[in-house]
Amino acid sequence: MIDIHCHILPGIDDGAQHEQACLSMAKEAVEEGITAIIATPHHDDGKYENTKADIIEFVSHVNELFNEEKIDLKVFPGQEPRISGEILEKYENGEILTLNDTGKYLFIELPHDHVPRYTERLLYDIQLKGLTPIIVHPERNHEIMKAPGIIYELVKDGALTQITASSVTGHFGKQIRQLTMELIENNLTHFVASDAHNTDK
């Protein structure tokens, strides 16, 4: 099993705060049957800056650490960039990282409380560049919770979505779980991932 969204890299965002926490997350992931993780630290969200080059270096270090500790888990580079009008320019400049640096799938994190007006156009422009945008945890966006039709339109136009496993289990409450199940039942989501930040969630 592959977890495509996880904050396992130590000390660079609100995920694992140090190497021991990173190791604990890795061991728990292996126990859950996960064989590979795409590390997706936050980027350009007003708090954290984790560029492509830095993430690739951190991933290399973590894989060496797991090898030394004999943890049977492979980590691949990824990133969780916050949506912005400059995201494509930053991608062209080498700051933005696609999943596993393949130039195919690009995570897009929306603000928690709204969907920017330029979102539809930006996702279209991203696809014109040959990339497929994946909107992460849309079920936790306040505007989408009130108007789920927003996701229908974005998916219809070619975007993919990734929901959080804890949303399925009800960790974030009944309302988010209900929306999550509606997205699943209506084929409006494509991936389930942990979005784990520590061993508690």
Secondary structure, 3 states (H helix, E strand, C coil): CEEEEECCCCCCCCCCCCHHHHHHHHHHHHHCCCCEEEECCEECCCCCCCCHHHHHHHHHHHHHHHHHCCCCCEEEECCEEECCCCHHHHHHCCCCCCHHHCCCEEEEECCCCCCCCCHHHHHHHHHHCCCEEEEECHHHCHHHHHCCHHHHHHHHCCCEEEEEHHHHHCCCCHHHHHHHHHHHHCCCCCEEECCECCCCC
